[in-house]
Amino acid sequence: MEQTSSPDSGGLVARRPDAATRLAAGRNWLADERTLMAWIRTATSLISFGFTIYKFFEFEAGQGLRANRLLSPRVFGMIMIGTGLAALLLGAIDNRRSTKLLRDEFGVAHRSTAIVVAAIVSVMGLLALSSALLGE
């Protein structure tokens, strides 16, 4: 690590990471972004699959087919959507925690575009869940 001292630091020596450490921290940040994108893909699959099941069986019920089930398609779809939203929330929390650790340890501060995608997918998931709740 390179050592630097500034006149206003009161004689304390601040350590600046060397190039290899900065590159390693950047790779860790990119790995965190890829992991969050994997969580987003998983959550999107769960949300869309749950909503599709709900709508498919709602259409099928309109055809007069058997609706006597232990777990209704509406409830199952809402469970799937809720699971997707929970996975998205946990993935975003983990990403923020990892990003904070990198920033605190190495001073690496990046803006996450994946967190913006996660927010958009969560809004879509909440709309799907509210649609299933209201029965529209």
MDTraj code that builds the backbone (N, CA, C; nanometers):
import mdtraj as md
import numpy as np

residues = "MET GLU GLN THR SER SER PRO ASP SER GLY GLY LEU VAL ALA ARG ARG PRO ASP ALA ALA THR ARG LEU ALA ALA GLY ARG ASN TRP LEU ALA ASP GLU ARG THR LEU MET ALA TRP ILE ARG THR ALA THR SER LEU ILE SER PHE GLY PHE THR ILE TYR LYS PHE PHE GLU PHE GLU ALA GLY GLN GLY LEU ARG ALA ASN ARG LEU LEU SER PRO ARG VAL PHE GLY MET ILE MET ILE GLY THR GLY LEU ALA ALA LEU LEU LEU GLY ALA ILE ASP ASN ARG ARG SER THR LYS LEU LEU ARG ASP GLU PHE GLY VAL ALA HIS ARG SER THR ALA ILE VAL VAL ALA ALA ILE VAL SER VAL MET GLY LEU LEU ALA LEU SER SER ALA LEU LEU GLY GLU".split()
xyz = np.array([
    [0.0829, -0.1176, 0.0000],
    [0.0000, 0.0000, 0.0000],
    [0.0874, 0.1239, 0.0000],
    [0.0444, 0.2193, -0.0744],
    [0.1160, 0.3466, -0.0789],
    [0.0748, 0.4303, 0.0412],
    [0.1695, 0.5023, 0.0983],
    [0.1404, 0.5875, 0.2115],
    [0.1477, 0.7332, 0.1673],
    [0.0463, 0.8068, 0.2040],
    [0.0449, 0.9491, 0.1731],
    [0.0124, 1.0249, 0.3004],
    [0.0608, 1.1448, 0.3093],
    [0.0327, 1.2293, 0.4252],
    [-0.0039, 1.3672, 0.3728],
    [-0.1055, 1.4245, 0.4329],
    [-0.1453, 1.5587, 0.3917],
    [-0.1219, 1.6530, 0.5090],
    [-0.1047, 1.7819, 0.4808],
    [-0.0769, 1.8780, 0.5878],
    [-0.1903, 1.8881, 0.6893],
    [-0.3155, 1.8683, 0.6449],
    [-0.4278, 1.8823, 0.7360],
    [-0.4638, 1.7518, 0.8056],
    [-0.3862, 1.6458, 0.7875],
    [-0.4181, 1.5184, 0.8498],
    [-0.3632, 1.5080, 0.9908],
    [-0.2964, 1.6103, 1.0383],
    [-0.2451, 1.6099, 1.1735],
    [-0.1289, 1.5149, 1.1919],
    [-0.0535, 1.4918, 1.0873],
    [0.0608, 1.4029, 1.0965],
    [0.0257, 1.2565, 1.0786],
    [-0.1033, 1.2233, 1.0648],
    [-0.1430, 1.0850, 1.0435],
    [-0.1130, 1.0454, 0.8997],
    [-0.0759, 0.9217, 0.8817],
    [-0.0440, 0.8715, 0.7494],
    [-0.1653, 0.7952, 0.6963],
    [-0.2188, 0.8402, 0.5813],
    [-0.3302, 0.7713, 0.5173],
    [-0.2747, 0.6719, 0.4172],
    [-0.3347, 0.5559, 0.4138],
    [-0.2883, 0.4537, 0.3206],
    [-0.3814, 0.4479, 0.2005],
    [-0.3240, 0.4546, 0.0847],
    [-0.3983, 0.4449, -0.0405],
    [-0.3665, 0.3090, -0.1005],
    [-0.4679, 0.2331, -0.1408],
    [-0.4415, 0.1002, -0.1963],
    [-0.3568, 0.1091, -0.3232],
    [-0.2715, 0.0099, -0.3409],
    [-0.1921, 0.0060, -0.4636],
    [-0.2798, -0.0407, -0.5794],
    [-0.2232, -0.0438, -0.6981],
    [-0.3005, -0.0745, -0.8192],
    [-0.3601, -0.2150, -0.8134],
    [-0.2841, -0.3129, -0.7659],
    [-0.3341, -0.4504, -0.7604],
    [-0.4535, -0.4616, -0.6657],
    [-0.4462, -0.3922, -0.5544],
    [-0.5567, -0.3948, -0.4579],
    [-0.6794, -0.3264, -0.5150],
    [-0.6586, -0.2124, -0.5826],
    [-0.7727, -0.1432, -0.6454],
    [-0.8378, -0.2297, -0.7519],
    [-0.7568, -0.2993, -0.8318],
    [-0.8118, -0.3871, -0.9351],
    [-0.8869, -0.5049, -0.8734],
    [-0.8334, -0.5606, -0.7657],
    [-0.9015, -0.6714, -0.6975],
    [-1.0348, -0.6248, -0.6385],
    [-1.0365, -0.5063, -0.5805],
    [-1.1605, -0.4519, -0.5251],
    [-1.2623, -0.4279, -0.6376],
    [-1.2153, -0.3817, -0.7522],
    [-1.3043, -0.3634, -0.8670],
    [-1.3634, -0.4954, -0.9147],
    [-1.2812, -0.6004, -0.9158],
    [-1.3323, -0.7324, -0.9553],
    [-1.4358, -0.7828, -0.8554],
    [-1.4122, -0.7577, -0.7274],
    [-1.5105, -0.7971, -0.6260],
    [-1.6405, -0.7210, -0.6442],
    [-1.6312, -0.5918, -0.6760],
    [-1.7520, -0.5129, -0.6987],
    [-1.8299, -0.5678, -0.8189],
    [-1.7575, -0.6003, -0.9268],
    [-1.8242, -0.6572, -1.0444],
    [-1.8878, -0.7921, -1.0132],
    [-1.8236, -0.8718, -0.9309],
    [-1.8817, -1.0001, -0.8898],
    [-2.0097, -0.9773, -0.8100],
    [-2.0102, -0.8761, -0.7243],
    [-2.1320, -0.8428, -0.6499],
    [-2.2441, -0.7993, -0.7440],
    [-2.2105, -0.7236, -0.8464],
    [-2.3109, -0.6809, -0.9448],
    [-2.3679, -0.8012, -1.0209],
    [-2.2802, -0.8937, -1.0604],
    [-2.3274, -1.0144, -1.1300],
    [-2.4172, -1.0978, -1.0404],
    [-2.3816, -1.1064, -0.9133],
    [-2.4636, -1.1818, -0.8191],
    [-2.6012, -1.1180, -0.8037],
    [-2.6062, -0.9868, -0.7941],
    [-2.7354, -0.9184, -0.7847],
    [-2.8169, -0.9406, -0.9120],
    [-2.7519, -0.9367, -1.0273],
    [-2.8248, -0.9626, -1.1525],
    [-2.8803, -1.1051, -1.1554],
    [-2.8079, -1.2011, -1.0983],
    [-2.8593, -1.3381, -1.0891],
    [-2.9826, -1.3425, -0.9983],
    [-2.9796, -1.2696, -0.8877],
    [-3.0964, -1.2614, -0.8007],
    [-3.2131, -1.1968, -0.8736],
    [-3.1851, -1.0950, -0.9542],
    [-3.2914, -1.0288, -1.0306],
    [-3.3530, -1.1259, -1.1307],
    [-3.2691, -1.2034, -1.1994],
    [-3.3225, -1.3029, -1.2940],
    [-3.4090, -1.4058, -1.2228],
    [-3.3640, -1.4527, -1.1078],
    [-3.4412, -1.5507, -1.0316],
    [-3.5737, -1.4911, -0.9862],
    [-3.5697, -1.3703, -0.9334],
    [-3.6917, -1.3050, -0.8864],
    [-3.7888, -1.2796, -1.0013],
    [-3.7370, -1.2365, -1.1157],
    [-3.8223, -1.2127, -1.2324],
    [-3.8896, -1.3422, -1.2768],
    [-3.8154, -1.4514, -1.2758],
    [-3.8729, -1.5811, -1.3126],
    [-3.9833, -1.6216, -1.2157],
    [-3.9586, -1.6075, -1.0867],
    [-4.0595, -1.6441, -0.9877],
    [-4.1838, -1.5563, -0.9996],
    [-4.1642, -1.4267, -1.0158],
    [-4.2778, -1.3349, -1.0269],
    [-4.3594, -1.3640, -1.1523],
    [-4.2917, -1.3767, -1.2654],
    [-4.3659, -1.3996, -1.3908],
    [-4.4304, -1.5377, -1.3929],
    [-4.3636, -1.6389, -1.3390],
    [-4.4217, -1.7725, -1.3343],
    [-4.5441, -1.7738, -1.2429],
    [-4.5352, -1.7086, -1.1274],
    [-4.6490, -1.7029, -1.0363],
    [-4.7673, -1.6305, -1.0974],
    [-4.7416, -1.5186, -1.1639],
    [-4.8504, -1.4435, -1.2260],
    [-4.9116, -1.5225, -1.3419],
    [-4.8287, -1.5918, -1.4176],
    [-4.8782, -1.6734, -1.5296],
    [-4.9659, -1.7869, -1.4799],
    [-4.9241, -1.8550, -1.3743],
    [-5.0058, -1.9628, -1.3171],
    [-5.1406, -1.9075, -1.2721],
    [-5.1366, -1.7956, -1.2027],
    [-5.2611, -1.7345, -1.1556],
    [-5.3543, -1.7034, -1.2719],
    [-5.3039, -1.6367, -1.3749],
    [-5.3884, -1.5977, -1.4882],
    [-5.4347, -1.7188, -1.5696],
    [-5.3475, -1.8181, -1.5879],
    [-5.3850, -1.9363, -1.6653],
    [-5.4999, -2.0105, -1.5988],
    [-5.4891, -2.0339, -1.4699],
    [-5.5937, -2.1077, -1.4010],
    [-5.7183, -2.0230, -1.3789],
    [-5.7046, -1.8922, -1.3763],
    [-5.8219, -1.8052, -1.3721],
    [-5.8998, -1.8193, -1.5038],
    [-5.8274, -1.8240, -1.6139],
    [-5.8898, -1.8449, -1.7443],
    [-5.9546, -1.9828, -1.7508],
    [-5.8845, -2.0835, -1.6989],
    [-5.9357, -2.2196, -1.6994],
    [-6.0609, -2.2318, -1.6129],
    [-6.0657, -2.1607, -1.5016],
    [-6.1836, -2.1632, -1.4152],
    [-6.3034, -2.1021, -1.4870],
    [-6.2795, -2.0076, -1.5747],
    [-6.3869, -1.9488, -1.6544],
    [-6.4446, -2.0471, -1.7545],
    [-6.3691, -2.1523, -1.7845],
    [-6.4155, -2.2558, -1.8766],
    [-6.5037, -2.3590, -1.8064],
    [-6.5203, -2.3448, -1.6747],
    [-6.6055, -2.4365, -1.5991],
    [-6.5331, -2.5629, -1.5567],
    [-6.4020, -2.5626, -1.5549],
    [-6.3273, -2.6811, -1.5134],
    [-6.3187, -2.6871, -1.3616],
    [-6.2722, -2.7972, -1.3112],
    [-6.2679, -2.8246, -1.1682],
    [-6.1850, -2.7197, -1.0929],
    [-6.2442, -2.6599, -0.9914],
    [-6.1750, -2.5604, -0.9101],
    [-6.1622, -2.6076, -0.7654],
    [-6.1836, -2.7354, -0.7398],
    [-6.1809, -2.7917, -0.6058],
    [-6.0392, -2.8401, -0.5745],
    [-5.9580, -2.7504, -0.5191],
    [-5.8178, -2.7826, -0.4925],
    [-5.7828, -2.7452, -0.3497],
    [-5.6814, -2.8111, -0.2954],
    [-5.6334, -2.7785, -0.1614],
    [-5.5691, -2.6397, -0.1599],
    [-5.4853, -2.6126, -0.2602],
    [-5.4176, -2.4840, -0.2731],
    [-5.4606, -2.4236, -0.4065],
    [-5.5325, -2.3141, -0.3990],
    [-5.5846, -2.2549, -0.5220],
    [-5.4712, -2.1955, -0.6051],
    [-5.4892, -2.1893, -0.7360],
    [-5.3868, -2.1278, -0.8216],
    [-5.3602, -1.9826, -0.7854],
    [-5.4631, -1.9126, -0.7381],
    [-5.4444, -1.7731, -0.6976],
    [-5.3486, -1.7648, -0.5790],
    [-5.3696, -1.8489, -0.4787],
    [-5.2825, -1.8490, -0.3610],
    [-5.1416, -1.8939, -0.4001],
    [-5.1325, -1.9982, -0.4833],
    [-5.0007, -2.0459, -0.5266],
    [-4.9267, -1.9374, -0.6055],
    [-4.9983, -1.8688, -0.6934],
    [-4.9371, -1.7593, -0.7696],
    [-4.8893, -1.6471, -0.6795],
    [-4.9685, -1.6131, -0.5784],
    [-4.9279, -1.5078, -0.4857],
    [-4.8075, -1.5511, -0.4024],
    [-4.8004, -1.6792, -0.3677],
    [-4.6830, -1.7298, -0.2953],
    [-4.5587, -1.7186, -0.3831],
    [-4.5717, -1.7534, -0.5099],
    [-4.4577, -1.7448, -0.6022],
    [-4.4133, -1.5987, -0.6197],
    [-4.5089, -1.5092, -0.6373],
    [-4.4761, -1.3674, -0.6530],
    [-4.4104, -1.3142, -0.5256],
    [-4.4652, -1.3496, -0.4109],
    [-4.4076, -1.3070, -0.2837],
    [-4.2670, -1.3615, -0.2630],
    [-4.2448, -1.4866, -0.3045],
    [-4.1110, -1.5459, -0.2947],
    [-4.0130, -1.4709, -0.3841],
    [-4.0564, -1.4340, -0.5032],
    [-3.9716, -1.3563, -0.5939],
    [-3.9374, -1.2203, -0.5367],
    [-4.0357, -1.1544, -0.4770],
    [-4.0101, -1.0235, -0.4160],
    [-3.9156, -1.0359, -0.2960],
    [-3.9331, -1.1414, -0.2165],
    [-3.8439, -1.1626, -0.1018],
    [-3.7008, -1.1909, -0.1486],
    [-3.6870, -1.2722, -0.2544],
    [-3.5536, -1.3014, -0.3083],
    [-3.4874, -1.1743, -0.3595],
    [-3.5645, -1.0900, -0.4233],
    [-3.5122, -0.9634, -0.4742],
    [-3.4680, -0.8718, -0.3602],
    [-3.5481, -0.8648, -0.2560],
    [-3.5128, -0.7826, -0.1408],
    [-3.3852, -0.8336, -0.0733],
    [-3.3769, -0.9647, -0.0520],
    [-3.2577, -1.0217, 0.0119],
    [-3.1327, -1.0028, -0.0740],
    [-3.1476, -1.0178, -0.2056],
    [-3.0345, -0.9955, -0.2958],
    [-2.9871, -0.8512, -0.2929],
    [-3.0821, -0.7576, -0.2890],
    [-3.0455, -0.6152, -0.2834],
    [-2.9785, -0.5802, -0.1507],
    [-3.0292, -0.6364, -0.0417],
    [-2.9670, -0.6120, 0.0890],
    [-2.8249, -0.6656, 0.0912],
    [-2.8060, -0.7856, 0.0387],
    [-2.6715, -0.8446, 0.0348],
    [-2.5769, -0.7621, -0.0520],
    [-2.6281, -0.7116, -0.1645],
    [-2.5465, -0.6283, -0.2519],
    [-2.5048, -0.4990, -0.1822],
    [-2.5966, -0.4356, -0.1132],
    [-2.5643, -0.3113, -0.0430],
    [-2.4622, -0.3355, 0.0687],
    [-2.4766, -0.4492, 0.1379],
    [-2.3825, -0.4835, 0.2444],
    [-2.2434, -0.5052, 0.1873],
    [-2.2335, -0.5785, 0.0787],
    [-2.1034, -0.6042, 0.0157],
    [-2.0408, -0.4765, -0.0380],
    [-2.1233, -0.3915, -0.0986],
    [-2.0736, -0.2649, -0.1513],
    [-2.0217, -0.1758, -0.0386],
    [-2.0932, -0.1743, 0.0734],
    [-2.0488, -0.0945, 0.1877],
    [-1.9160, -0.1480, 0.2429],
    [-1.9011, -0.2798, 0.2492],
    [-1.7747, -0.3374, 0.2960],
    [-1.6588, -0.2977, 0.2052],
    [-1.6799, -0.3050, 0.0737],
    [-1.5743, -0.2656, -0.0204],
    [-1.5400, -0.1177, -0.0061],
    [-1.6421, -0.0349, 0.0093],
    [-1.6181, 0.1090, 0.0231],
    [-1.5433, 0.1392, 0.1529],
    [-1.5840, 0.0747, 0.2617],
    [-1.5190, 0.0994, 0.3905],
    [-1.3754, 0.0473, 0.3930],
    [-1.3522, -0.0682, 0.3312],
    [-1.2200, -0.1306, 0.3364],
    [-1.1212, -0.0703, 0.2371],
    [-1.1689, -0.0466, 0.1137],
    [-1.0770, -0.0066, 0.0075],
    [-1.1053, 0.1310, -0.0511],
    [-1.2129, 0.1939, -0.0095],
    [-1.2458, 0.3245, -0.0647],
    [-1.3009, 0.3164, -0.2062],
    [-1.3436, 0.1975, -0.2474],
    [-1.3997, 0.1792, -0.3809],
    [-1.5472, 0.2155, -0.3752],
    [-1.5857, 0.3173, -0.4490],
    [-1.7251, 0.3606, -0.4506],
    [-1.7745, 0.3633, -0.5950],
    [-1.8652, 0.2735, -0.6263],
    [-1.9250, 0.2664, -0.7597],
    [-2.0755, 0.2835, -0.7456],
    [-2.1363, 0.3364, -0.8488],
    [-2.2820, 0.3434, -0.8540],
    [-2.3322, 0.2152, -0.9175],
    [-2.4288, 0.1536, -0.8539],
    [-2.4815, 0.0261, -0.9019],
    [-2.5991, 0.0491, -0.9964],
    [-2.5841, 0.0036, -1.1190],
    [-2.6971, 0.0081, -1.2122],
    [-2.7895, -0.1109, -1.1897],
    [-2.7352, -0.2183, -1.1344],
    [-2.8176, -0.3365, -1.1077],
    [-2.9223, -0.3075, -1.0012],
    [-2.8919, -0.2195, -0.9079],
    [-2.9886, -0.1865, -0.8029],
    [-3.1065, -0.1098, -0.8625],
    [-3.0835, -0.0340, -0.9686],
    [-3.1922, 0.0354, -1.0379],
    [-3.2834, -0.0668, -1.1062],
    [-3.2228, -0.1657, -1.1703],
    [-3.3009, -0.2733, -1.2334],
    [-3.3803, -0.3484, -1.1268],
    [-3.3192, -0.3744, -1.0121],
    [-3.3882, -0.4434, -0.9026],
    [-3.5095, -0.3626, -0.8560],
    [-3.4963, -0.2314, -0.8493],
    [-3.6080, -0.1460, -0.8084],
    [-3.7217, -0.1526, -0.9104],
    [-3.6869, -0.1514, -1.0382],
    [-3.7896, -0.1589, -1.1431],
    [-3.8620, -0.2927, -1.1380],
    [-3.7870, -0.4013, -1.1231],
    [-3.8482, -0.5346, -1.1156],
    [-3.9343, -0.5469, -0.9902],
    [-3.8912, -0.4868, -0.8800],
    [-3.9716, -0.4943, -0.7576],
    [-4.1035, -0.4189, -0.7738],
    [-4.1019, -0.3069, -0.8437],
    [-4.2268, -0.2340, -0.8699],
    [-4.3199, -0.3193, -0.9560],
    [-4.2660, -0.3827, -1.0584],
    [-4.3477, -0.4708, -1.1423],
    [-4.4025, -0.5880, -1.0614],
    [-4.3206, -0.6428, -0.9716],
    [-4.3659, -0.7525, -0.8861],
    [-4.4763, -0.7095, -0.7914],
    [-4.4628, -0.5897, -0.7362],
    [-4.5680, -0.5384, -0.6481],
    [-4.6978, -0.5152, -0.7241],
    [-4.6868, -0.4701, -0.8487],
    [-4.8085, -0.4542, -0.9314],
    [-4.8733, -0.5888, -0.9596],
    [-4.7918, -0.6910, -0.9876],
    [-4.8456, -0.8259, -1.0119],
    [-4.9110, -0.8811, -0.8859],
    [-4.8473, -0.8595, -0.7715],
    [-4.9042, -0.9080, -0.6454],
    [-5.0354, -0.8365, -0.6124],
    [-5.0394, -0.7062, -0.6339],
    [-5.1630, -0.6332, -0.6066],
    [-5.2736, -0.6748, -0.7032],
    [-5.2374, -0.7050, -0.8256],
    [-5.3371, -0.7529, -0.9222],
    [-5.3929, -0.8879, -0.8796],
    [-5.3061, -0.9760, -0.8299],
    [-5.3517, -1.1061, -0.7834],
    [-5.4352, -1.0931, -0.6555],
    [-5.3977, -1.0012, -0.5681],
    [-5.4725, -0.9792, -0.4442],
    [-5.6118, -0.9252, -0.4710],
    [-5.6192, -0.8320, -0.5640],
    [-5.7482, -0.7705, -0.5957],
    [-5.8321, -0.8574, -0.6878],
    [-5.7713, -0.9602, -0.7447],
    [-5.8462, -1.0523, -0.8309],
    [-5.8808, -0.9963, -0.9656],
    [-5.8016, -0.9050, -1.0158],
    [-5.8297, -0.8455, -1.1473],
    [-5.7691, -0.9268, -1.2582],
])
top = md.Topology()
chain = top.add_chain()
for i, resn in enumerate(residues, 1):
    res = top.add_residue(resn, chain, resSeq=i)
    for name in ("N", "CA", "C"):
        top.add_atom(name, md.element.get_by_symbol(name[0]), res)
traj = md.Trajectory(xyz[None], top)
